[in-house]
Amino acid sequence: MKPMQERCAPWRGLLKPQAYASIVPGRAPELKFHGNIGRAKSAVAYRTWGRAARGGEIHRLVGDAWELVYRVEEGTPLDALPWKTDG
């Protein structure tokens, strides 16, 4: 898989300074951009059925670099999502 910087480079000029990206394997397109972290969390976590996350990664744009915020394994129970269990 290409590094995040390389994957997002074509859209960099269109993104807000506080952009988020979600990567969800099997989704088309696999990489999507979001204006806030709430939408990125929804993209990775929630399905229209079941009580488990569909899985993926959330990245945040910091300056000109992308940093991984959360990685969620497919099938993670919704009450065990990392942002629900963080301190």
C-alpha positions, 0 to 999 in steps of 0.5 A: 500500500502507498504511504498516506502522503502519496495517496492523498497528494492529488487532493491536497490543494482541495483540503481544509487545514483540519482535514481527516481521511478514512481508509476502509478496505472493500469500500469504493473508494477506499480512501475518503476525506472528511471535514471533521473527525465525527464523519471519519469515525462514522465511516470506519465504525458504523454499518447499516446492520449489526453491532460491530464496526466495519473496520479501517483507519482514521488519519488527521492532516497536521501541517503537510503530514498525515498522522494515524489517529485510530485503527479499528479492526473489522468486527470490533464491538461498537462499545469497544471502539478506541474513542469510546475506551480512551481515558 
